[in-house]
């Protein structure tokens, strides 16, 4: 959509700000549309924030607040999600598996009931984003996944011998993931092969864009836009990721007690996303970037305790 707007200006030279996954993908899309593209960035992959994410395709995860989203955003989101899914599937089966699928197992010691995970209603006493400038409850976050239910795999409840885990309840859902090492290498290679250029540069204010030789700019600085553009609507949602050595013989993902684990080609990612019962409010407003050892240890311990419950096999 951004490239369509850029092409409509009839300018052939386009600047892309940022070289994270979104910036690089936007630049490559513009090149494929026949535009002359230069990326301006402070950091290169794999040193951008993008590759610190858990790397799963969850397109509506805390993407917007219901009350603040424009009336047409749900429709726009659906268009983006469908195009995204179709595009990424073209990368399946390529060397290094830049895009892959994993069986994702949702595990619980109590019955898995969707109603149990529905967000609690807003608390009038706490206010909302509109009154405080920050979301105050999970109920404020928009949910759009139902709009693409026809093209996303349905979850499957596992019972009896079909449940390989030491818990009473399990659900399996195919999950599309990004192996960032292979994926970022592929994007950079395609970008350079198509004639793209990268300039290392740091911007401090929107006025800095006036010095660029390009008159059309696709802005993809990610979280940096919060300070650069003074855009306080960008809300940090911190997700501390911990990484263990790769285990290629265990290509699956799971969620248990608010912790996610994904076995990827570049390592086993473990992330606490709701270890304290806060739902979608977990990590909201926390922009801390560095490793949090206590949080990482807590998440790893939860997964470790789960696996200690497996019965040893004879032989």
C-alpha positions in Angstrom: 0.0 0.0 0.0 2.8 2.4 0.8 4.6 1.6 -2.4 1.3 2.3 -4.3 1.1 5.7 -2.8 4.8 6.4 -3.7 4.3 5.2 -7.3 1.2 7.5 -7.6 3.4 10.6 -7.2 5.2 9.6 -10.5 8.5 10.2 -8.8 11.0 7.4 -9.7 13.5 8.0 -6.9 12.3 6.9 -3.5 14.0 7.0 0.0 13.2 4.3 2.6 14.0 5.2 6.2 15.0 2.2 8.2 16.5 -1.2 7.4 14.5 -3.4 9.8 12.3 -6.2 8.4 9.6 -3.6 7.4 11.9 -1.1 5.9 13.8 -3.7 3.9 10.6 -5.3 2.7 9.2 -1.9 1.7 12.3 -1.1 -0.2 12.4 -4.4 -2.0 8.7 -4.1 -2.9 9.4 -0.6 -4.3 12.3 -2.0 -6.4 10.0 -4.7 -7.8 7.6 -1.9 -8.8 10.3 -0.3 -10.9 11.3 2.5 -8.6 14.9 3.6 -7.8 15.4 3.0 -4.1 17.9 4.1 -1.5 17.6 3.0 2.1 18.8 5.4 4.8 19.4 3.7 8.1 21.4 3.9 11.3 21.6 0.1 11.8 21.7 -2.8 9.4 20.3 -6.2 9.9 20.9 -8.2 12.0 21.3 -5.3 14.5 17.8 -3.8 14.2 15.0 -4.3 16.6 13.1 -6.5 14.1 15.2 -9.5 14.6 14.8 -9.4 18.4 11.1 -10.3 18.0 9.9 -13.8 18.6 9.4 -14.2 14.8 5.9 -15.6 14.5 3.1 -14.4 12.1 0.6 -12.9 14.5 -0.7 -9.9 12.5 -3.3 -8.6 14.9 -1.3 -8.9 18.1 -1.8 -5.6 19.9 -1.6 -3.7 16.5 -4.1 -1.1 17.5 -6.5 0.2 20.2 -10.2 -0.3 19.2 -11.3 3.2 20.1 -8.4 5.0 18.5 -8.3 3.0 15.3 -9.9 4.7 12.3 -13.4 3.4 11.2 -11.8 1.9 8.1 -8.8 0.3 9.8 -10.3 -3.1 10.2 -10.8 -3.4 6.5 -7.3 -2.1 5.8 -5.9 -4.5 8.3 -7.7 -7.4 6.6 -6.3 -6.4 3.2 -2.8 -6.2 4.6 -3.0 -9.5 6.4 -4.3 -11.4 3.4 -1.6 -10.0 1.1 1.0 -10.7 3.8 0.0 -14.3 4.1 0.0 -14.8 0.4 3.4 -13.1 -0.1 5.2 -15.0 2.7 3.9 -18.4 1.5 6.0 -17.7 -1.7 9.1 -18.0 0.5 8.2 -21.5 1.7 10.7 -24.2 0.8 13.6 -21.9 -0.1 17.1 -22.7 1.1 17.5 -22.1 4.8 13.7 -22.0 5.3 13.4 -18.2 5.7 9.7 -18.8 6.2 8.4 -22.0 7.7 5.5 -23.5 9.6 5.5 -25.0 13.1 2.9 -27.0 14.9 2.1 -24.7 17.8 0.8 -26.4 20.9 -1.3 -24.5 23.5 -1.0 -26.4 26.8 -2.9 -26.1 30.0 -3.5 -28.0 33.3 -7.1 -26.7 33.2 -9.7 -26.8 30.4 -8.9 -24.7 27.4 -12.0 -22.5 27.1 -11.9 -19.5 24.9 -14.1 -17.7 27.4 -11.4 -18.0 30.0 -9.0 -16.0 27.9 -11.4 -13.2 26.9 -10.2 -9.8 28.1 -11.8 -8.4 31.2 -14.0 -5.3 30.6 -12.4 -1.9 31.1 -12.3 -0.6 34.6 -13.8 2.9 34.7 -11.7 3.7 37.8 -8.5 3.1 35.9 -9.5 5.1 32.9 -8.5 4.4 29.3 -6.0 5.5 26.7 -8.3 8.4 25.9 -8.2 9.7 29.4 -4.7 8.7 30.5 -2.6 8.6 27.3 -1.9 4.9 27.8 -4.0 1.7 27.6 -5.2 0.5 31.0 -6.7 -2.9 30.1 -6.5 -5.7 27.6 -10.1 -4.9 26.5 -8.8 -1.8 24.8 -6.8 -3.7 22.2 -8.5 -4.5 18.9 -8.9 -8.1 17.7 -9.2 -8.7 14.0 -8.2 -12.4 13.6 -11.8 -13.4 12.9 -11.7 -11.4 9.6 -9.2 -13.9 8.1 -10.5 -17.1 9.7 -11.2 -18.5 6.3 -7.5 -18.6 5.3 -5.9 -19.4 8.6 -5.7 -22.9 10.1 -8.3 -23.8 12.7 -7.0 -25.1 16.1 -7.4 -28.8 16.9 -8.0 -30.1 20.4 -5.8 -33.1 21.3 -7.0 -35.8 23.6 -5.7 -39.1 24.9 -2.8 -40.6 22.9 -2.9 -37.6 20.5 -1.6 -35.4 23.3 2.1 -36.0 23.6 2.6 -33.5 26.5 2.4 -34.1 30.2 -0.6 -31.8 30.7 -4.3 -32.6 30.7 -5.3 -30.3 27.9 -3.6 -29.4 24.6 -4.5 -27.7 21.4 -2.5 -27.7 18.1 -2.5 -24.9 15.5 -0.1 -24.5 12.5 2.0 -21.3 13.0 3.9 -19.5 10.3 7.3 -18.3 11.6 10.3 -16.3 10.4 13.8 -17.7 10.6 15.4 -14.3 10.8 18.9 -15.3 10.0 17.9 -16.8 6.6 15.1 -14.4 6.0 17.1 -11.2 6.5 20.0 -12.6 4.4 17.5 -13.4 1.6 16.0 -9.9 1.7 19.4 -8.1 1.7 20.6 -10.3 -1.2 17.5 -9.6 -3.2 17.7 -5.9 -2.5 21.3 -5.6 -3.6 20.8 -7.8 -6.7 17.9 -5.6 -7.8 20.1 -2.5 -7.7 19.1 -1.1 -4.3 21.5 1.2 -2.3 22.0 1.6 1.4 23.3 4.8 3.1 24.2 4.8 6.8 22.7 7.9 8.3 21.0 8.9 11.5 18.0 11.3 11.6 17.2 13.5 14.6 14.1 15.5 13.5 11.6 15.3 10.6 13.4 18.4 9.2 16.4 16.2 8.4 14.4 14.6 5.6 14.6 17.9 3.6 18.2 17.3 2.9 17.6 14.0 1.0 17.8 14.1 -2.8 14.6 12.0 -3.0 11.3 13.9 -2.8 9.3 10.8 -1.8 10.0 9.0 1.5 8.6 5.7 2.8 9.1 6.1 6.6 9.9 2.8 8.4 11.9 3.7 11.5 9.9 1.5 13.8 9.9 2.4 17.4 12.4 5.2 16.8 9.5 7.2 15.3 8.1 7.7 18.9 10.9 10.2 19.6 11.9 11.3 16.1 8.3 12.3 15.1 7.1 12.8 18.7 4.5 10.2 18.0 3.2 9.1 21.4 0.6 6.8 19.8 3.5 4.3 19.3 3.3 2.3 22.5 6.2 0.0 23.4 5.1 -3.6 24.1 8.2 -5.2 25.5 8.7 -8.9 25.0 11.9 -10.2 26.5 13.2 -13.0 24.3 15.7 -15.7 25.5 17.6 -17.9 23.1 18.9 -21.4 23.6 20.9 -23.5 21.1 19.1 -24.7 18.0 17.4 -28.1 18.2 16.6 -29.1 14.6 15.2 -32.4 15.7 12.4 -30.7 17.6 10.7 -28.3 15.1 7.6 -27.2 17.0 6.3 -24.4 19.2 4.3 -24.3 22.4 2.6 -22.0 24.9 2.3 -22.8 28.6 1.6 -20.7 31.6 2.2 -17.4 29.7 5.4 -18.5 28.1 6.0 -19.2 24.4 8.7 -21.4 23.0 9.5 -21.7 19.3 12.2 -24.0 18.0 13.7 -22.2 15.0 16.7 -22.8 12.8 18.7 -20.0 14.5 17.8 -21.1 18.1 15.1 -22.0 20.5 13.3 -18.8 21.4 11.6 -18.6 24.8 9.5 -15.6 25.7 7.3 -14.7 28.6 4.3 -13.0 27.2 1.8 -13.3 30.1 3.6 -14.8 33.1 1.8 -12.5 35.6 -1.8 -12.8 34.5 -1.9 -9.4 32.9 -3.1 -10.5 29.5 -2.3 -8.1 26.7 -1.2 -5.5 29.3 2.0 -7.5 29.9 4.9 -5.3 29.0 2.9 -2.4 27.7 4.8 0.9 28.1 8.1 -0.8 28.9 10.7 0.3 26.3 13.7 -1.4 28.1 15.8 -3.1 25.4 18.5 -5.0 27.3 18.3 -8.5 28.5 16.4 -9.0 31.8 18.0 -12.0 33.4 15.4 -12.5 36.0 12.5 -12.5 33.5 14.4 -14.8 31.2 15.2 -17.2 34.0 11.6 -17.3 35.0 10.4 -18.1 31.5 13.0 -20.8 31.0 12.2 -22.3 34.4 8.5 -22.6 33.5 9.4 -24.5 30.3 12.0 -26.5 32.1 9.5 -27.6 34.7 7.1 -28.6 32.0 9.6 -30.9 30.4 10.7 -32.5 33.7 7.2 -33.9 33.9 7.8 -36.2 30.9 8.2 -39.8 31.8 11.6 -41.3 30.8 11.5 -43.7 28.0 12.9 -47.2 28.3 15.9 -47.7 26.0 
